[in-house]
Amino acid sequence: MPCRGRRDDTVVDPTLEVVTPDTLGRKGLVGRRLGGRAGRRVGIAAGLIGVALLVLGTLGFARASDRHDAASRADTQRRSSQAVERRAVDARSAITQALTALRDNVLNVTKASDDLRKAQNALTDAFNHAIDLANGGDTGGAQAAFAAQSAAIAALDAKLAAAQQALLQSEQRLDQLRMAEHG
């Protein structure tokens, strides 16, 4: 039974054997440092665990920083790609408009060329008719036919000017198309 209220140096052993400071020294219990080698090992292990946690925390922070940098680069590349895509769509639209305008101008050049060819053929036919009249002895009819050719020549000049204008517009549209392609 444990003793209550005793204030001397006597310690009660659970086997009810009385143990005094003298008997503690003989049993090797007095003078021994608490912890000893085991305490030192626990301290070293705790220190190593602390260092390991510090290293892992630093590596985790570095990895997080690398991931943030990679995400930032990816975001920058995404925005840059979107800007390039918008410029490409705008350029495509400009190219489409320039191609449509160029096609219209080429059609105008083709029409003007056909009109010019028809006017030239009509003039050639009129000259051939005037020559036939002169060769047949009708000089008055030939002179009248040649005089009428001045109106045909004026019409031919107007058709030539229209063809040249259409060609100039086509060249301008082609330049616009080249500029749209190169953005």
Buried (B, 14 or more C-beta within 10 A) or exposed (E): EEEEEEEEEEBEEEEEEEBEEEBBEEEEEEEEEEEEEEEEEEEEEEEEEEEEEEEEEEEEEEEEEEEEEEEEEEEEEEEEEEEEEEEEEEBEEBBEBBBEBBEBBBEBBEEBBEBBEEBBEBBEEBBEBBEEBBEEEBEEBBEEBBEEBEEBEEBBEEBBEBBEEBBEBBEEBBEBBEEBEEE
